[in-house]
């Protein structure tokens, strides 16, 4: 018998696509408004891993909202 994980689960609240130098590097799947807020707070926290990205694109099932981060510590910024 095969067990599948991650299929037929709840639909995500939003998906955040993290961009660096104009290219998508990774994504974060959020299942609640609170998870999304926590991820975006980290994006705007100096020294956090998420603050190393240039841009966060939040997708709500086809509707995208862009959150732009300018990181003053990155070379060339």
ABEGO torsion letter per residue (X at the ends): XBBBBGBGBBBBABBBBBBBGGBBABBBBBABAAAAAAAAAAAABBGBAAAABABBBBBBGGBBBBBBBBBAABBGX
